[in-house]
């Protein structure tokens, strides 16, 4: 975070911009905030985005007092922030990325997140990276780096969940060395062995509903599950626990619990796009984009804390209630005007 030597006199600050993202569901940009806050210029908003230097540690430090740091679950995944009408030659960090949502390559910015769910069910982002091809790092490099950081910051998760993209042998051994349980998807051609000798693709193995203990090639013993979801395509997952013989105690119910927790990061990705405005920016430089992303993730943490304190029922309630109030005021105001015109028209001309 940018260090300050005296109190700021800037009219636009982090709290103002965060609340703007929570309140504005459709229109992006500095000018829009300036229109809403009449004493604020769009230049002031732009200067805020360019001036600040928020880091992932700042996000962790902000949520740290509100979460149980011990024995929760880390979920790792990435999402594409779509910018279909933006020129990659003019906007930093923008590139062509394969999107699982669109099932094709799109223009956008890739965000990789560590999302933590504590034992009470509170779920917040605790670390992140914005993919930058000039860093010379892969998404897997980012993941291991982020996990190392949160452990150093004081987080003590029990398990980590990922999709198949992050199930490389190097990653799995990294999780194991950190003494983390894990649930991760694996490709259907991943080599496994029931007897520890004869390896075959996991798709060729008959897997019972409660899973099957196998040897994952060049890793070791795991329990594999096969699930068929609504698209009817079989998917394969492996669970690892550090304790000896503990895999025998892992059944379908434990798998479903971990898988449900991992689904939370998908819901988080949807929320930061739909109600936190992460896609609603019109700036081009890396510094401004990073400040905007940080603010959007901070906006989400505020919604989640409001939800867990039962101030709202879900993340979507704030914007829905704002829209309801605006619509109600508009209708009542125009009904009053119409009734006034009707009443006036009924007054005799010679009265």
N, C-alpha and C positions, 0 to 999 in steps of 0.2 A: 504494500500500500504506500502511496505517496506520503512522505513525511511532511508535516506542516509546522512552521515555527511560530505562527500566530493564528488566532481565530479567523476563519474564512469569512469573507464578506460577499461571497458569490450568492446570487439569488437562486441559482439552480444547484441543488445538492442531491446526494444519493437518496434521501428519503422522499424528496419531491418526485424524482424520476421513477422510483420504485412504485409509488402510489399512482403515478400516471399510467404505468404499464398495467396495473391492476384495474384501473378504471376504464381505460380506453381499449375496446375490443376490436376495433376495425382500422382506424386511420393511423398511419405511422408518422414518425418524423418530428424533428425539432419544432417546426412551424406549428404542428398540431398542439403540442404542449403549450407553446406561446399563445395560441388562440384560446386555450382553456384558461390559462393563468394570465390574465390581461396585463399584469404588471411585469411580465417576464418576456424577454426578447428571445427569438430563436437563436440568436448568437450566443446568449448566455447558456442555453441548453447545449449547443454545439461545443462550447468551451468546456463545459462539464465533462462531456464524453471524451474529449481529447486530453483533458488535464489529468484525470485520475488514473491511478495505476493499481487497480485491485488485483489481488492474486488469489488462487484457490485456497491458500491458508486463511485468508480473510473470511471466506465463506465458512470454513470449518470453525474458526474461532467464534463466529457469530452464533452458530447453531449448537456448539459444544455444551453450553450451560443447560440446554433444554432436552438433551438426549442422554440415555443410559449408554455409556461408552463400552460396556462389557457384555460379551456373549451375544451380540446381535448378528445380523447377516448383511454382508456386503454384496451388492449386485452390480455387475459391470456390464455396460452395453454402450452402443453409440447410436446416434441419430443424425439425419441430414436436415439442416435448416434450409429449406427450399428458398431459392432466390431466382426464379425462372426468367425474370425480366432484367436482370442485372448483368452488366458486362464484366466478365472475369478479368479483362485487361485493365479495367479501371478500379476494380474493388479488390483489395488485399484479402487474403485467406480464402477467397472464392475459387472453386474449381469444379471439375466434372467428377461426380462421385456416384457409385452405384447405390440406388435406393431400394431397400426391401419393401418400402411402401408402394413405390411406383413400379417395381420390378424392371427397372431400366436405369441407365445413367442419366443423372440430372445435374443441373447447376445448383450448387449450394455450398454450405460450410459444414464440416463434420465436427460434431461435438461428442467427446467420449466422457462418460460420467461414472463415478463410483457413488452408488445410492445405498444409504445405510438404513436398515430397519431394526429398531431396538426391540427389546423384549416386550415392551408395552404396545408395540404396533406403530409407533411414531416413525415416519420415513422421510428422510431428507437427503439431498445431495451433500457429500462431504469432500469431494475432490473432483476435478475435471481437467480436461485438456481440449483446446481447440486445435484440430489437426492442421499442421503447417508443413507442407512438403519440403520447405527449405530447412527444417530442423534436422532432416536426415533420419528421423525415427519412424518406426511403424506403429500401428495401433497397439500391437502387443508390447512394444517397448514402453509406450505411454502407460499401459495398464500396470506393468510391473513397477514402474516408477511411482505411480500414484498409490499403489498398495503400500510400498515401502514408506512413502511419506506419511500416510494416515497412521500407520503403526508407530512411527516416530513421534507423531503428534499426540499420541495417547489413546488412540482407538484400539480396542481389544476384541475384535469380532471373533465369533466362533466358526463361522462358515462364509464361503463366498460362492456366488452363483454367476454363471455366464452362459452365453449361447455358444454354438459350435465354432464360431469364428475365433474364440479365445481359448480353444481346447488343445492347442499345440502341446507337444510333449514338454517343451521347455516351460510353458506356463504351468502345466500340471505339476511338474517337479518343483517349480517355484512355490506354488501353493503348499505343497507337501513340506518343503523346507521351512515354511513359515508356520507350520503346524496348524494349518487351516483345513477344516472339512470343506468339501466342495461338491456342488452339483453343476455339471456342465453338459451341454449338448455335444454330441460327436457325430461325425459324418457316417453314413451307412456303410462305407467301405473301410472303416477303421478296423484294424486287425486285433482280434481277441482270441483267447483260448480258454476252453473249459478245463482242460487237464494240465495247462501250463506248458504244453509241448506243441500241440498241433494248432496252428493259428489259421483263422479264417475270417472273412469279413463279418462284421456284427450282424448284417442283414441276413446271413445264412444260419444264424443260431436261433433255435427255438427258445424264446424267452417267456417264462411264466408271468402272470400278472404282478406277482410280488417281487419280481426282479430275479436276476441270476448273478451269482458271484463268478467273475471271470478274471483272467489275467489280461490286462491291456498291454499290448506289445510295447516293450521298452519303458514301461512304467511300473506295473505291478498289479496287485489285487484291487478290484473295484466291484461295485454292483451295478449292473446295467439294467435299464428299464426301457421298454418299448411302448410308445403311446401313439394312438391314432386320433388326431383332432378333426375338426369339421371339414378340412380339405381332404381327408382320407389318405393323407400321405404319412406313412410311418416315420416317426422321429425317435431317435435314440439318445439316451442320457446315461451318464455314469455318476455314481456317488462314491466318494471316498471319505473315510473317517480315520484319523490317526490311531485311535485306540485298537489294540489287537483284538481280533474276533468280533469287533463291534458291527461289522457289516452284516453279520447274521441277525442283528436286531433291527435292521433297516427293512421296512416293508412299504407297501403301496401308500399307506397313510403318511409316512414320513416323507416319501417322495413328493406326494401331492402338496404337503405343507411347504416344502422348500420351493417347489415349482410355483406355487401361489405367491410366495414372497417375491420370487424373481419377476413375476408378471407385474409387480408394482412399478418397476422401472419403465415398462412400456406405458403404463398409465401416466407416469411422471412426464415422459416425453410428449404425450398427447396434451397434457395440461400446460406445459410451458409454451406450447405453440398456440393453444386455444384461449388461454386466459392469462398468460403472463407476457404476451407480446414479443417473444424472442425473435420471431420472423419479421416484426414490424420495425425495421430500421432503414434509414436512407443515408447512412454514412459509409465512407469508403476505406478509411485508414484502419490499420490493425488496432491501434490504441482505442479508437472510438468504438469499434466493433466489440472488443474485449470488455469495455466498460458496460456496453449495452447487454451483453450476454451475462455478465456478473449480476447486473441489476435484475434481469429476468429470473435468474435462479434464486436470487434473494427474495424476489416477489413470491416465488413458489413457497419458499420456506415460511414466509409469513402466513400464507394460506393454510399450510399444513399445521402450523402452530395454532392458528385460529380453529381449525377443525378438531384438533386433539383437546383443546380447551372448551369444546362444544359451543363456540361462538357462532360457528356455521356448521351445517351438516355435511357439506362437501366443497371441493375447491371451486366449483362453478357457481356457487350461490351468490358471491359478491357481485359479479358482473350481471347476473340474472336479476338481482334485486335492484341494481342501479337502472337497468333497462326498464324494469317494471315501473319504477318511480318516475322516470322520464316520460314513459308512455302515458301513465296515469295523469301526470300534470298537463301534458299536451291535450289529452282528451277533455279533461275537466275545464281547462282554460277555454278551449274552442266551443265547448257546450255552453259555457257561461256567456261567451260572446254571442253565440247564436240565439240564446234565450233573450239576451238583451236586445238584439235586433228585432226579434219577434215582438217583444213587449213594446218596443218603440214604434213599430209599424202599426200596432193596434190602437195607438193613441189618436183620437179624432183630430183632423187637420185644424178645425176651428176651436180646439180646446184651448 
